[in-house]
């Protein structure tokens, strides 16, 4: 299952990046990092993660909670209409059926 992890930096991003460079992500086995985005104002990070065992977030968050406040959001599938539009966008315009 995929999760959006919203991290709000308690004292800005610098201490978080310093620890990351010194110790890595510190992810337990079975919790996988997929991608991340930083908010334009630098106050938050949005991480896409994946695991079959959501309890693995607890030890990972414990290693960072002095620097970061967390919100973990379980993600579902895209709405059906969006999946259809995404598939349609991958087809060349000349190959699309006309209604």
N, C-alpha and C positions, 0 to 999 in steps of 0.2 A: 504494500500500500504506500502511496505517496503522501507526503506532508509538506505544507508550507510552514516553515519556521520563521517567525518574525522576531528578530532580535532588536531590542532597543538598548542602545549603549548608555550605560549609567553615567560615564564620565568622558564621553566622546569615543571615537574609534581608535585612537592611538594606543591605549593600554591593551585593547583587544588584539590589534595587529601585532604588538610587541610579544604578547603571549603566544599567538599563533606562530610567529616566526621562530620562537624559542622552543615550542613544544608540539607544534602541529595542531590538527583538529581535535585530537584526543577522542576519536570516535570508538566506541566499543564495537567488537566484531558483530556484524549483522545490521549495523546502522550505516547506510550509505549516503554520502553527499553526492548530489547530482549537478547542481548549478546554484549560482547566487547572483543577486542584484543589490546594489547599494542605493538607498533613497538619495534623491538629488541633493538634499540638505545634509547628508552624511550622518544623520542621527539614528538610522535603522538599516538593517540588512535583512533581506528576504532570501532564505535558503530553501531550495527544493531538495527534499531528502526522501529516502525510501527505506522501509523496513517491514518485516512481517511481524515484528514484536515491538509494539509501541512502548513497552516498559524500558527499552534500551535508551530512551531519551533521558530518563532520570539520572543515571550516572554521568552522562555527557553534560547535562545542564548543571549538575553539581560542580563540575570542574570550571564552569564559566559564570555561575550566578553572581559572583562578586562584581563582575564587570558588565553583565548583560541581564536584562529582564526578557523573559521568553513568552511567546504565545505560539502554541503548536496547533495547527489547523489541519485536520484530516481532509484530504482531497478526494472528490469523487470523479466520475467521468465527465467529459464535456457534455453539455446538453446536446440532444440528438440533432437539432437543427444546426448547431455549430459544427458538429462532426461532418454533416453533409456538405456544408459550405466549405470546410477545410479540404475535403476530398475534391470538391468541384474546382477549387482554386489550383489544385495540382494538375488538372487536366488542361491541355492547351485549348485556347478559345475555339479554334477551328474543329476540335474534336467533341465539343459540347453539343448535346442534343438541344434543339430549340423547343420551347414549350408549345 
